[in-house]
Amino acid sequence: MKYDYQTADPMLYMRLKAYSKEMKKFATEAESILWEYLRAKQLGKTFKRQHIIGDYIADFVCLESGLIVELDGGYHQLPEQQINDELRTEWLEKHGFRVIRFKNEELLTNIDHCLEIIKASL
């Protein structure tokens, strides 16, 4: 399986890389909390955050398991964003990944439940 620049459109890769770095710097509260649980193999697997796959940036990905974890803020409720999310998930699944999504509020109010779903998905 190819990752990063190997699957990204070369014309977009540098923009995606810069955007990925920016998103790491300005993570949401939910992303910061989840990263504390996923980093350093705390769930037994290595996760990367804001990782480029194709022309997309995954919030969190375990390449070994092919698992992507996405956290959705309020704008993901907009109809056009829901369509974009569906197309993105479809593309990622076609390329061998499983995608699970949590709303930010869900993660913030029930982290244990979210972690159990992630563990079961690994």
MOPAC internal coordinates of N, CA, C and O (Angstrom, degrees):
PM7 1SCF
backbone

  N    0.0000 0     0.00 0     0.00 0    0    0    0
  C    1.4453 1     0.00 0     0.00 0    1    0    0
  C    1.5248 1   108.49 1     0.00 0    2    1    0
  O    1.2310 1   120.57 1   -40.76 1    3    2    1
  N    1.3216 1   116.52 1   139.24 1    3    2    1
  C    1.4574 1   121.41 1  -179.57 1    5    3    2
  C    1.5267 1   109.74 1   -98.94 1    6    5    3
  O    1.2310 1   121.13 1   -30.58 1    7    6    5
  N    1.3368 1   115.44 1   149.42 1    7    6    5
  C    1.4521 1   120.70 1  -179.58 1    9    7    6
  C    1.5194 1   110.60 1  -135.19 1   10    9    7
  O    1.2310 1   120.98 1    -6.27 1   11   10    9
  N    1.3046 1   115.73 1   173.73 1   11   10    9
  C    1.4556 1   124.35 1   176.22 1   13   11   10
  C    1.5066 1   112.11 1    49.90 1   14   13   11
  O    1.2310 1   120.94 1    51.47 1   15   14   13
  N    1.3174 1   115.82 1  -128.53 1   15   14   13
  C    1.4599 1   121.94 1  -175.01 1   17   15   14
  C    1.5184 1   112.74 1   -63.78 1   18   17   15
  O    1.2310 1   119.82 1   160.30 1   19   18   17
  N    1.3188 1   117.95 1   -19.70 1   19   18   17
  C    1.4563 1   120.56 1  -178.33 1   21   19   18
  C    1.5261 1   111.70 1   -70.62 1   22   21   19
  O    1.2310 1   119.67 1   155.12 1   23   22   21
  N    1.3072 1   118.24 1   -24.88 1   23   22   21
  C    1.4595 1   120.61 1   179.78 1   25   23   22
  C    1.5176 1   112.33 1  -114.61 1   26   25   23
  O    1.2310 1   119.72 1   163.84 1   27   26   25
  N    1.3135 1   118.15 1   -16.16 1   27   26   25
  C    1.4595 1   120.74 1  -179.52 1   29   27   26
  C    1.5217 1   109.86 1   -78.65 1   30   29   27
  O    1.2310 1   121.36 1   -31.89 1   31   30   29
  N    1.3001 1   114.99 1   148.11 1   31   30   29
  C    1.4544 1   120.71 1   172.79 1   33   31   30
  C    1.5285 1   106.85 1   -60.02 1   34   33   31
  O    1.2310 1   119.63 1   -57.76 1   35   34   33
  N    1.3351 1   118.32 1   122.24 1   35   34   33
  C    1.4708 1   120.32 1  -177.35 1   37   35   34
  C    1.5351 1   113.33 1   -55.31 1   38   37   35
  O    1.2310 1   120.34 1   149.98 1   39   38   37
  N    1.3239 1   116.95 1   -30.02 1   39   38   37
  C    1.4612 1   120.35 1   179.83 1   41   39   38
  C    1.5337 1   111.25 1   -72.37 1   42   41   39
  O    1.2310 1   120.29 1   155.56 1   43   42   41
  N    1.3260 1   117.05 1   -24.44 1   43   42   41
  C    1.4607 1   121.04 1  -178.55 1   45   43   42
  C    1.5224 1   113.26 1   -98.32 1   46   45   43
  O    1.2310 1   120.19 1   159.84 1   47   46   45
  N    1.3225 1   117.24 1   -20.16 1   47   46   45
  C    1.4628 1   120.36 1  -169.28 1   49   47   46
  C    1.5304 1   113.19 1   -55.03 1   50   49   47
  O    1.2310 1   119.70 1   133.12 1   51   50   49
  N    1.3184 1   118.18 1   -46.88 1   51   50   49
  C    1.4651 1   119.09 1  -177.24 1   53   51   50
  C    1.5303 1   111.60 1   -64.35 1   54   53   51
  O    1.2310 1   120.50 1   144.13 1   55   54   53
  N    1.3315 1   116.65 1   -35.87 1   55   54   53
  C    1.4656 1   120.00 1   176.46 1   57   55   54
  C    1.5251 1   110.53 1   -67.21 1   58   57   55
  O    1.2310 1   120.82 1   137.24 1   59   58   57
  N    1.3394 1   116.04 1   -42.76 1   59   58   57
  C    1.4646 1   120.02 1   178.50 1   61   59   58
  C    1.5259 1   110.76 1   -62.63 1   62   61   59
  O    1.2310 1   120.65 1   138.43 1   63   62   61
  N    1.3178 1   116.36 1   -41.57 1   63   62   61
  C    1.4681 1   120.89 1  -179.70 1   65   63   62
  C    1.5365 1   110.73 1   -62.74 1   66   65   63
  O    1.2310 1   120.46 1   135.95 1   67   66   65
  N    1.3231 1   116.73 1   -44.05 1   67   66   65
  C    1.4617 1   120.52 1   178.86 1   69   67   66
  C    1.5303 1   110.41 1   -64.78 1   70   69   67
  O    1.2310 1   120.59 1   137.83 1   71   70   69
  N    1.3176 1   116.47 1   -42.17 1   71   70   69
  C    1.4648 1   120.87 1   179.66 1   73   71   70
  C    1.5304 1   110.87 1   -65.39 1   74   73   71
  O    1.2310 1   120.62 1   141.47 1   75   74   73
  N    1.3304 1   116.41 1   -38.53 1   75   74   73
  C    1.4612 1   121.34 1   177.99 1   77   75   74
  C    1.5295 1   110.60 1   -60.86 1   78   77   75
  O    1.2310 1   120.58 1   135.04 1   79   78   77
  N    1.3165 1   116.50 1   -44.96 1   79   78   77
  C    1.4732 1   120.69 1   178.43 1   81   79   78
  C    1.5278 1   110.71 1   -62.41 1   82   81   79
  O    1.2310 1   120.77 1   138.57 1   83   82   81
  N    1.3224 1   116.12 1   -41.43 1   83   82   81
  C    1.4608 1   121.22 1   179.36 1   85   83   82
  C    1.5339 1   110.67 1   -62.70 1   86   85   83
  O    1.2310 1   120.53 1   136.78 1   87   86   85
  N    1.3278 1   116.58 1   -43.22 1   87   86   85
  C    1.4617 1   120.21 1  -179.59 1   89   87   86
  C    1.5209 1   111.76 1   -66.79 1   90   89   87
  O    1.2310 1   119.88 1   148.63 1   91   90   89
  N    1.3288 1   117.82 1   -31.37 1   91   90   89
  C    1.4660 1   120.05 1   175.53 1   93   91   90
  C    1.5231 1   110.59 1   -65.85 1   94   93   91
  O    1.2310 1   120.67 1   139.97 1   95   94   93
  N    1.3244 1   116.33 1   -40.03 1   95   94   93
  C    1.4668 1   120.93 1  -179.39 1   97   95   94
  C    1.5195 1   112.11 1   -66.70 1   98   97   95
  O    1.2310 1   120.73 1   143.61 1   99   98   97
  N    1.3258 1   116.21 1   -36.39 1   99   98   97
  C    1.4637 1   121.06 1  -173.66 1  101   99   98
  C    1.5273 1   111.06 1  -116.95 1  102  101   99
  O    1.2310 1   121.27 1  -129.27 1  103  102  101
  N    1.3250 1   115.18 1    50.73 1  103  102  101
  C    1.4659 1   120.70 1  -179.31 1  105  103  102
  C    1.5286 1   110.56 1   -64.86 1  106  105  103
  O    1.2310 1   121.28 1   -30.81 1  107  106  105
  N    1.3299 1   115.16 1   149.19 1  107  106  105
  C    1.4610 1   119.40 1   174.64 1  109  107  106
  C    1.5235 1   108.71 1   -71.82 1  110  109  107
  O    1.2310 1   121.01 1   -13.42 1  111  110  109
  N    1.3028 1   115.67 1   166.58 1  111  110  109
  C    1.4691 1   120.04 1   177.31 1  113  111  110
  C    1.5281 1   109.96 1   -58.51 1  114  113  111
  O    1.2310 1   120.30 1   135.59 1  115  114  113
  N    1.3261 1   117.03 1   -44.41 1  115  114  113
  C    1.4638 1   120.91 1  -179.17 1  117  115  114
  C    1.5257 1   110.93 1   -62.66 1  118  117  115
  O    1.2310 1   120.09 1   137.64 1  119  118  117
  N    1.3378 1   117.43 1   -42.36 1  119  118  117
  C    1.4647 1   120.46 1   178.83 1  121  119  118
  C    1.5248 1   111.02 1   -62.91 1  122  121  119
  O    1.2310 1   120.39 1   136.94 1  123  122  121
  N    1.3171 1   116.85 1   -43.06 1  123  122  121
  C    1.4707 1   120.66 1   179.67 1  125  123  122
  C    1.5172 1   111.41 1   -62.41 1  126  125  123
  O    1.2310 1   120.34 1   137.24 1  127  126  125
  N    1.3095 1   116.96 1   -42.76 1  127  126  125
  C    1.4657 1   120.57 1   180.00 1  129  127  126
  C    1.5282 1   110.44 1   -65.79 1  130  129  127
  O    1.2310 1   120.32 1   132.04 1  131  130  129
  N    1.3320 1   116.99 1   -47.96 1  131  130  129
  C    1.4603 1   118.92 1  -179.41 1  133  131  130
  C    1.5184 1   111.15 1   -62.49 1  134  133  131
  O    1.2310 1   120.02 1   140.69 1  135  134  133
  N    1.3230 1   117.56 1   -39.31 1  135  134  133
  C    1.4627 1   120.57 1  -179.70 1  137  135  134
  C    1.5240 1   110.79 1   -60.42 1  138  137  135
  O    1.2310 1   119.53 1   144.73 1  139  138  137
  N    1.3056 1   118.50 1   -35.27 1  139  138  137
  C    1.4671 1   121.24 1   178.13 1  141  139  138
  C    1.5363 1   111.40 1   -60.59 1  142  141  139
  O    1.2310 1   120.07 1   150.19 1  143  142  141
  N    1.3235 1   117.47 1   -29.81 1  143  142  141
  C    1.4671 1   121.74 1   179.21 1  145  143  142
  C    1.5229 1   112.42 1   -87.89 1  146  145  143
  O    1.2310 1   119.82 1   152.37 1  147  146  145
  N    1.3264 1   117.96 1   -27.63 1  147  146  145
  C    1.4634 1   120.83 1  -175.19 1  149  147  146
  C    1.5185 1   113.11 1   -91.43 1  150  149  147
  O    1.2310 1   120.14 1   153.93 1  151  150  149
  N    1.3123 1   117.33 1   -26.07 1  151  150  149
  C    1.4608 1   120.08 1  -174.74 1  153  151  150
  C    1.5292 1   111.71 1   -69.44 1  154  153  151
  O    1.2310 1   121.11 1   -21.13 1  155  154  153
  N    1.3003 1   115.47 1   158.87 1  155  154  153
  C    1.4688 1   123.01 1   174.12 1  157  155  154
  C    1.5271 1   113.19 1    56.81 1  158  157  155
  O    1.2310 1   120.28 1  -142.60 1  159  158  157
  N    1.3219 1   117.08 1    37.40 1  159  158  157
  C    1.4746 1   122.78 1   174.63 1  161  159  158
  C    1.5249 1   113.90 1    55.60 1  162  161  159
  O    1.2310 1   119.96 1  -148.30 1  163  162  161
  N    1.3038 1   117.68 1    31.70 1  163  162  161
  C    1.4587 1   119.86 1  -178.71 1  165  163  162
  C    1.5238 1   112.81 1   -64.86 1  166  165  163
  O    1.2310 1   120.47 1   156.43 1  167  166  165
  N    1.3440 1   116.70 1   -23.57 1  167  166  165
  C    1.4639 1   120.23 1   175.88 1  169  167  166
  C    1.5277 1   110.60 1  -101.36 1  170  169  167
  O    1.2310 1   120.89 1  -167.34 1  171  170  169
  N    1.3188 1   115.89 1    12.66 1  171  170  169
  C    1.4592 1   120.54 1   178.05 1  173  171  170
  C    1.5163 1   114.42 1    88.32 1  174  173  171
  O    1.2310 1   119.83 1   178.64 1  175  174  173
  N    1.3064 1   117.94 1    -1.36 1  175  174  173
  C    1.4681 1   122.68 1  -179.58 1  177  175  174
  C    1.5228 1   109.05 1  -135.19 1  178  177  175
  O    1.2310 1   121.02 1   -24.56 1  179  178  177
  N    1.3198 1   115.65 1   155.44 1  179  178  177
  C    1.4631 1   121.06 1   177.60 1  181  179  178
  C    1.5228 1   110.28 1   -86.91 1  182  181  179
  O    1.2310 1   120.91 1   -50.63 1  183  182  181
  N    1.3043 1   115.86 1   129.37 1  183  182  181
  C    1.4610 1   122.35 1   175.16 1  185  183  182
  C    1.5180 1   109.02 1  -114.67 1  186  185  183
  O    1.2310 1   121.22 1   -31.95 1  187  186  185
  N    1.3074 1   115.27 1   148.05 1  187  186  185
  C    1.4539 1   122.47 1   171.57 1  189  187  186
  C    1.5185 1   106.55 1  -115.37 1  190  189  187
  O    1.2310 1   120.42 1   -29.27 1  191  190  189
  N    1.3185 1   116.80 1   150.73 1  191  190  189
  C    1.4627 1   118.65 1   178.18 1  193  191  190
  C    1.5200 1   109.80 1  -117.76 1  194  193  191
  O    1.2310 1   121.71 1   -30.79 1  195  194  193
  N    1.3387 1   114.33 1   149.21 1  195  194  193
  C    1.4597 1   122.00 1  -178.02 1  197  195  194
  C    1.5272 1   109.96 1    48.87 1  198  197  195
  O    1.2310 1   121.61 1  -124.45 1  199  198  197
  N    1.3232 1   114.52 1    55.55 1  199  198  197
  C    1.4670 1   122.64 1  -173.71 1  201  199  198
  C    1.5319 1   110.30 1  -101.60 1  202  201  199
  O    1.2310 1   120.94 1   -47.86 1  203  202  201
  N    1.3111 1   115.80 1   132.14 1  203  202  201
  C    1.4618 1   121.65 1  -178.81 1  205  203  202
  C    1.5192 1   110.20 1   -77.24 1  206  205  203
  O    1.2310 1   121.32 1   -52.73 1  207  206  205
  N    1.3353 1   115.08 1   127.27 1  207  206  205
  C    1.4625 1   122.44 1   174.34 1  209  207  206
  C    1.5165 1   105.77 1  -135.63 1  210  209  207
  O    1.2310 1   120.99 1   -65.51 1  211  210  209
  N    1.3139 1   115.71 1   114.49 1  211  210  209
  C    1.4571 1   118.93 1  -175.11 1  213  211  210
  C    1.5116 1   108.88 1    62.29 1  214  213  211
  O    1.2310 1   120.45 1    49.16 1  215  214  213
  N    1.3144 1   116.75 1  -130.84 1  215  214  213
  C    1.4574 1   121.36 1   178.85 1  217  215  214
  C    1.5263 1   111.56 1  -100.49 1  218  217  215
  O    1.2310 1   120.90 1  -157.75 1  219  218  217
  N    1.3314 1   115.89 1    22.25 1  219  218  217
  C    1.4583 1   121.66 1  -177.60 1  221  219  218
  C    1.5209 1   110.46 1  -122.36 1  222  221  219
  O    1.2310 1   121.12 1   -18.50 1  223  222  221
  N    1.3132 1   115.47 1   161.50 1  223  222  221
  C    1.4596 1   121.74 1   172.80 1  225  223  222
  C    1.5145 1   106.75 1  -119.86 1  226  225  223
  O    1.2310 1   121.00 1   -63.80 1  227  226  225
  N    1.3289 1   115.70 1   116.20 1  227  226  225
  C    1.4640 1   121.18 1   178.73 1  229  227  226
  C    1.5229 1   109.02 1   -82.89 1  230  229  227
  O    1.2310 1   120.54 1   -42.26 1  231  230  229
  N    1.3305 1   116.57 1   137.74 1  231  230  229
  C    1.4684 1   119.22 1   177.08 1  233  231  230
  C    1.5248 1   110.25 1   -58.00 1  234  233  231
  O    1.2310 1   120.82 1   126.88 1  235  234  233
  N    1.3316 1   116.04 1   -53.12 1  235  234  233
  C    1.4690 1   121.79 1   179.04 1  237  235  234
  C    1.5197 1   107.74 1  -142.34 1  238  237  235
  O    1.2310 1   120.45 1   -40.10 1  239  238  237
  N    1.3242 1   116.75 1   139.90 1  239  238  237
  C    1.4557 1   119.67 1   178.40 1  241  239  238
  C    1.5211 1   109.79 1  -143.47 1  242  241  239
  O    1.2310 1   121.47 1   -42.12 1  243  242  241
  N    1.3251 1   114.79 1   137.88 1  243  242  241
  C    1.4570 1   122.31 1   169.37 1  245  243  242
  C    1.5267 1   104.43 1  -106.16 1  246  245  243
  O    1.2310 1   120.77 1   -77.96 1  247  246  245
  N    1.3237 1   116.14 1   102.04 1  247  246  245
  C    1.4636 1   120.32 1  -176.34 1  249  247  246
  C    1.5247 1   111.36 1   -63.98 1  250  249  247
  O    1.2310 1   120.25 1   142.97 1  251  250  249
  N    1.3099 1   117.12 1   -37.03 1  251  250  249
  C    1.4680 1   122.09 1  -179.39 1  253  251  250
  C    1.5275 1   111.60 1   -59.20 1  254  253  251
  O    1.2310 1   120.54 1   139.65 1  255  254  253
  N    1.3191 1   116.57 1   -40.35 1  255  254  253
  C    1.4677 1   121.54 1  -178.75 1  257  255  254
  C    1.5253 1   112.78 1   -96.60 1  258  257  255
  O    1.2310 1   120.44 1   170.93 1  259  258  257
  N    1.3164 1   116.77 1    -9.07 1  259  258  257
  C    1.4582 1   119.86 1  -177.43 1  261  259  258
  C    1.5149 1   112.70 1    66.84 1  262  261  259
  O    1.2310 1   120.67 1  -148.30 1  263  262  261
  N    1.3378 1   116.33 1    31.70 1  263  262  261
  C    1.4612 1   121.38 1  -176.98 1  265  263  262
  C    1.5238 1   110.88 1  -108.42 1  266  265  263
  O    1.2310 1   120.80 1   -52.01 1  267  266  265
  N    1.3193 1   116.08 1   127.99 1  267  266  265
  C    1.4581 1   122.19 1   175.47 1  269  267  266
  C    1.5241 1   107.80 1  -112.52 1  270  269  267
  O    1.2310 1   121.17 1   -46.78 1  271  270  269
  N    1.3338 1   115.37 1   133.22 1  271  270  269
  C    1.4608 1   121.82 1   176.26 1  273  271  270
  C    1.5248 1   107.14 1  -114.33 1  274  273  271
  O    1.2310 1   121.02 1   -58.60 1  275  274  273
  N    1.3209 1   115.65 1   121.40 1  275  274  273
  C    1.4549 1   122.10 1   179.58 1  277  275  274
  C    1.5188 1   109.59 1  -111.98 1  278  277  275
  O    1.2310 1   120.80 1   -42.15 1  279  278  277
  N    1.3201 1   116.08 1   137.85 1  279  278  277
  C    1.4604 1   122.10 1   174.55 1  281  279  278
  C    1.5182 1   107.84 1  -110.98 1  282  281  279
  O    1.2310 1   121.01 1   -52.60 1  283  282  281
  N    1.3115 1   115.67 1   127.40 1  283  282  281
  C    1.4546 1   121.13 1  -174.28 1  285  283  282
  C    1.5210 1   112.11 1  -109.40 1  286  285  283
  O    1.2310 1   121.19 1   -58.25 1  287  286  285
  N    1.3237 1   115.34 1   121.75 1  287  286  285
  C    1.4556 1   121.55 1   173.55 1  289  287  286
  C    1.5186 1   110.08 1   -83.06 1  290  289  287
  O    1.2310 1   120.71 1     5.15 1  291  290  289
  N    1.3104 1   116.24 1  -174.85 1  291  290  289
  C    1.4526 1   121.98 1  -175.24 1  293  291  290
  C    1.5122 1   115.26 1   -58.92 1  294  293  291
  O    1.2310 1   119.74 1   145.99 1  295  294  293
  N    1.3341 1   118.10 1   -34.01 1  295  294  293
  C    1.4638 1   119.46 1  -177.57 1  297  295  294
  C    1.5213 1   112.63 1   -67.04 1  298  297  295
  O    1.2310 1   119.84 1   165.07 1  299  298  297
  N    1.3123 1   117.90 1   -14.93 1  299  298  297
  C    1.4682 1   121.09 1   177.10 1  301  299  298
  C    1.5295 1   111.60 1   -70.74 1  302  301  299
  O    1.2310 1   120.32 1   171.38 1  303  302  301
  N    1.3279 1   116.99 1    -8.62 1  303  302  301
  C    1.4569 1   120.87 1   176.79 1  305  303  302
  C    1.5303 1   112.26 1   -85.11 1  306  305  303
  O    1.2310 1   120.56 1   167.64 1  307  306  305
  N    1.3233 1   116.54 1   -12.36 1  307  306  305
  C    1.4688 1   120.48 1   178.26 1  309  307  306
  C    1.5226 1   109.43 1   -68.39 1  310  309  307
  O    1.2310 1   120.14 1   -42.40 1  311  310  309
  N    1.3290 1   117.34 1   137.60 1  311  310  309
  C    1.4743 1   120.01 1  -176.50 1  313  311  310
  C    1.5282 1   113.86 1   -54.31 1  314  313  311
  O    1.2310 1   119.91 1   136.73 1  315  314  313
  N    1.3327 1   117.78 1   -43.27 1  315  314  313
  C    1.4652 1   119.04 1  -179.23 1  317  315  314
  C    1.5274 1   111.97 1   -67.02 1  318  317  315
  O    1.2310 1   120.27 1   146.02 1  319  318  317
  N    1.3405 1   117.09 1   -33.98 1  319  318  317
  C    1.4601 1   119.84 1   177.92 1  321  319  318
  C    1.5285 1   110.35 1   -71.68 1  322  321  319
  O    1.2310 1   119.79 1   144.58 1  323  322  321
  N    1.3163 1   118.00 1   -35.42 1  323  322  321
  C    1.4646 1   120.76 1   176.63 1  325  323  322
  C    1.5224 1   110.79 1   -62.23 1  326  325  323
  O    1.2310 1   120.35 1   140.64 1  327  326  325
  N    1.3226 1   116.93 1   -39.36 1  327  326  325
  C    1.4696 1   120.40 1   176.91 1  329  327  326
  C    1.5247 1   109.63 1   -64.80 1  330  329  327
  O    1.2310 1   120.41 1   135.01 1  331  330  329
  N    1.3351 1   116.81 1   -44.99 1  331  330  329
  C    1.4702 1   120.33 1   178.11 1  333  331  330
  C    1.5247 1   111.25 1   -60.74 1  334  333  331
  O    1.2310 1   120.47 1   138.52 1  335  334  333
  N    1.3310 1   116.70 1   -41.48 1  335  334  333
  C    1.4686 1   120.74 1   179.31 1  337  335  334
  C    1.5322 1   110.89 1   -63.67 1  338  337  335
  O    1.2310 1   120.54 1   139.44 1  339  338  337
  N    1.3189 1   116.58 1   -40.56 1  339  338  337
  C    1.4715 1   120.30 1   178.68 1  341  339  338
  C    1.5282 1   111.00 1   -64.11 1  342  341  339
  O    1.2310 1   120.19 1   136.06 1  343  342  341
  N    1.3257 1   117.25 1   -43.94 1  343  342  341
  C    1.4715 1   120.97 1   178.76 1  345  343  342
  C    1.5190 1   111.11 1   -64.20 1  346  345  343
  O    1.2310 1   120.87 1   138.93 1  347  346  345
  N    1.3186 1   115.94 1   -41.07 1  347  346  345
  C    1.4633 1   121.77 1   178.77 1  349  347  346
  C    1.5292 1   110.30 1   -62.75 1  350  349  347
  O    1.2310 1   120.47 1   131.74 1  351  350  349
  N    1.3329 1   116.70 1   -48.26 1  351  350  349
  C    1.4665 1   121.09 1   179.48 1  353  351  350
  C    1.5210 1   110.39 1   -61.39 1  354  353  351
  O    1.2310 1   120.51 1   137.06 1  355  354  353
  N    1.3068 1   116.63 1   -42.94 1  355  354  353
  C    1.4646 1   121.19 1   179.02 1  357  355  354
  C    1.5320 1   110.63 1   -59.23 1  358  357  355
  O    1.2310 1   120.06 1   134.06 1  359  358  357
  N    1.3296 1   117.49 1   -45.94 1  359  358  357
  C    1.4620 1   121.74 1   179.50 1  361  359  358
  C    1.5278 1   110.78 1   -62.92 1  362  361  359
  O    1.2310 1   120.46 1   134.06 1  363  362  361
  N    1.3314 1   116.72 1   -45.94 1  363  362  361
  C    1.4652 1   120.89 1  -178.69 1  365  363  362
  C    1.5320 1   111.02 1   -63.63 1  366  365  363
  O    1.2310 1   120.27 1   138.20 1  367  366  365
  N    1.3209 1   117.08 1   -41.80 1  367  366  365
  C    1.4673 1   120.44 1   178.70 1  369  367  366
  C    1.5251 1   111.05 1   -66.34 1  370  369  367
  O    1.2310 1   120.37 1   142.62 1  371  370  369
  N    1.3198 1   116.89 1   -37.38 1  371  370  369
  C    1.4648 1   120.91 1   177.10 1  373  371  370
  C    1.5336 1   111.27 1   -62.52 1  374  373  371
  O    1.2310 1   120.94 1   154.82 1  375  374  373
  N    1.3196 1   115.81 1   -25.18 1  375  374  373
  C    1.4615 1   121.46 1   179.89 1  377  375  374
  C    1.5323 1   112.26 1  -100.35 1  378  377  375
  O    1.2310 1   120.48 1  -159.31 1  379  378  377
  N    1.3275 1   116.69 1    20.69 1  379  378  377
  C    1.4595 1   120.84 1   169.46 1  381  379  378
  C    1.5148 1   117.28 1    93.32 1  382  381  379
  O    1.2310 1   119.63 1  -172.03 1  383  382  381
  N    1.3106 1   118.31 1     7.97 1  383  382  381
  C    1.4637 1   120.86 1  -179.99 1  385  383  382
  C    1.5225 1   110.88 1  -101.88 1  386  385  383
  O    1.2310 1   120.99 1   -27.16 1  387  386  385
  N    1.3228 1   115.72 1   152.84 1  387  386  385
  C    1.4602 1   122.59 1   168.88 1  389  387  386
  C    1.5230 1   105.96 1  -105.94 1  390  389  387
  O    1.2310 1   120.55 1   -42.92 1  391  390  389
  N    1.3037 1   116.55 1   137.08 1  391  390  389
  C    1.4631 1   120.91 1  -177.06 1  393  391  390
  C    1.5234 1   108.70 1  -118.86 1  394  393  391
  O    1.2310 1   121.03 1   -53.00 1  395  394  393
  N    1.3313 1   115.63 1   127.00 1  395  394  393
  C    1.4600 1   119.81 1   171.28 1  397  395  394
  C    1.5226 1   107.52 1  -119.35 1  398  397  395
  O    1.2310 1   121.15 1   -35.97 1  399  398  397
  N    1.3131 1   115.40 1   144.03 1  399  398  397
  C    1.4626 1   121.74 1  -176.19 1  401  399  398
  C    1.5241 1   110.51 1  -124.64 1  402  401  399
  O    1.2310 1   122.11 1   -37.48 1  403  402  401
  N    1.3134 1   113.57 1   142.52 1  403  402  401
  C    1.4595 1   121.21 1   172.99 1  405  403  402
  C    1.5182 1   107.52 1  -131.27 1  406  405  403
  O    1.2310 1   120.47 1   -36.41 1  407  406  405
  N    1.3016 1   116.70 1   143.59 1  407  406  405
  C    1.4593 1   120.28 1   170.39 1  409  407  406
  C    1.5182 1   107.33 1   -75.65 1  410  409  407
  O    1.2310 1   120.60 1   -32.51 1  411  410  409
  N    1.3184 1   116.46 1   147.49 1  411  410  409
  C    1.4649 1   120.00 1   178.38 1  413  411  410
  C    1.5212 1   111.52 1   -52.53 1  414  413  411
  O    1.2310 1   120.69 1   135.28 1  415  414  413
  N    1.3354 1   116.29 1   -44.72 1  415  414  413
  C    1.4651 1   120.81 1  -178.05 1  417  415  414
  C    1.5323 1   111.23 1   -61.96 1  418  417  415
  O    1.2310 1   121.15 1   141.00 1  419  418  417
  N    1.3283 1   115.40 1   -39.00 1  419  418  417
  C    1.4689 1   120.16 1   179.07 1  421  419  418
  C    1.5239 1   110.36 1   -60.96 1  422  421  419
  O    1.2310 1   120.96 1   135.31 1  423  422  421
  N    1.3327 1   115.78 1   -44.69 1  423  422  421
  C    1.4563 1   119.64 1  -179.75 1  425  423  422
  C    1.5232 1   111.00 1   -66.55 1  426  425  423
  O    1.2310 1   120.68 1   138.05 1  427  426  425
  N    1.3191 1   116.30 1   -41.95 1  427  426  425
  C    1.4640 1   120.33 1  -176.97 1  429  427  426
  C    1.5263 1   112.66 1   -68.10 1  430  429  427
  O    1.2310 1   120.20 1   150.23 1  431  430  429
  N    1.3158 1   117.21 1   -29.77 1  431  430  429
  C    1.4638 1   119.83 1  -177.12 1  433  431  430
  C    1.5274 1   113.48 1   -97.91 1  434  433  431
  O    1.2310 1   120.12 1   163.41 1  435  434  433
  N    1.3367 1   117.37 1   -16.59 1  435  434  433
  C    1.4651 1   119.28 1  -177.22 1  437  435  434
  C    1.5271 1   111.28 1  -149.45 1  438  437  435
  O    1.2310 1   120.77 1  -119.61 1  439  438  437
  N    1.3139 1   116.13 1    60.39 1  439  438  437
  C    1.4687 1   121.81 1  -177.39 1  441  439  438
  C    1.5222 1   111.70 1   -58.85 1  442  441  439
  O    1.2310 1   119.82 1   141.97 1  443  442  441
  N    1.3250 1   117.96 1   -38.03 1  443  442  441
  C    1.4690 1   120.32 1  -178.14 1  445  443  442
  C    1.5200 1   111.66 1   -61.26 1  446  445  443
  O    1.2310 1   120.50 1   137.35 1  447  446  445
  N    1.3115 1   116.65 1   -42.65 1  447  446  445
  C    1.4680 1   120.98 1   178.54 1  449  447  446
  C    1.5370 1   110.17 1   -63.18 1  450  449  447
  O    1.2310 1   120.47 1   136.00 1  451  450  449
  N    1.3148 1   116.70 1   -44.00 1  451  450  449
  C    1.4693 1   121.10 1   179.56 1  453  451  450
  C    1.5290 1   110.63 1   -62.64 1  454  453  451
  O    1.2310 1   120.30 1   137.58 1  455  454  453
  N    1.3144 1   117.04 1   -42.42 1  455  454  453
  C    1.4724 1   120.58 1   179.15 1  457  455  454
  C    1.5213 1   111.24 1   -64.24 1  458  457  455
  O    1.2310 1   120.23 1   142.64 1  459  458  457
  N    1.3216 1   117.16 1   -37.36 1  459  458  457
  C    1.4708 1   120.21 1   177.86 1  461  459  458
  C    1.5368 1   110.40 1   -63.45 1  462  461  459
  O    1.2310 1   120.34 1   139.50 1  463  462  461
  N    1.3085 1   116.95 1   -40.50 1  463  462  461
  C    1.4697 1   120.37 1   178.41 1  465  463  462
  C    1.5320 1   110.06 1   -65.16 1  466  465  463
  O    1.2310 1   120.65 1   137.86 1  467  466  465
  N    1.3226 1   116.36 1   -42.14 1  467  466  465
  C    1.4675 1   120.03 1   178.42 1  469  467  466
  C    1.5209 1   110.47 1   -63.02 1  470  469  467
  O    1.2310 1   120.03 1   132.94 1  471  470  469
  N    1.3226 1   117.55 1   -47.06 1  471  470  469
  C    1.4776 1   121.20 1   178.91 1  473  471  470
  C    1.5161 1   110.87 1   -58.42 1  474  473  471
  O    1.2310 1   119.97 1   135.20 1  475  474  473
  N    1.3158 1   117.67 1   -44.80 1  475  474  473
  C    1.4629 1   121.75 1  -179.26 1  477  475  474
  C    1.5321 1   110.63 1   -65.13 1  478  477  475
  O    1.2310 1   120.33 1   148.61 1  479  478  477
  N    1.3174 1   116.98 1   -31.39 1  479  478  477
  C    1.4543 1   121.46 1  -178.95 1  481  479  478
  C    1.5245 1   112.82 1   -77.50 1  482  481  479
  O    1.2310 1   120.40 1   158.15 1  483  482  481
  N    1.3237 1   116.83 1   -21.85 1  483  482  481
  C    1.4641 1   120.59 1   179.81 1  485  483  482
  C    1.5131 1   110.59 1   -71.93 1  486  485  483
  O    1.2310 1   120.10 1   180.00 1  487  486  485

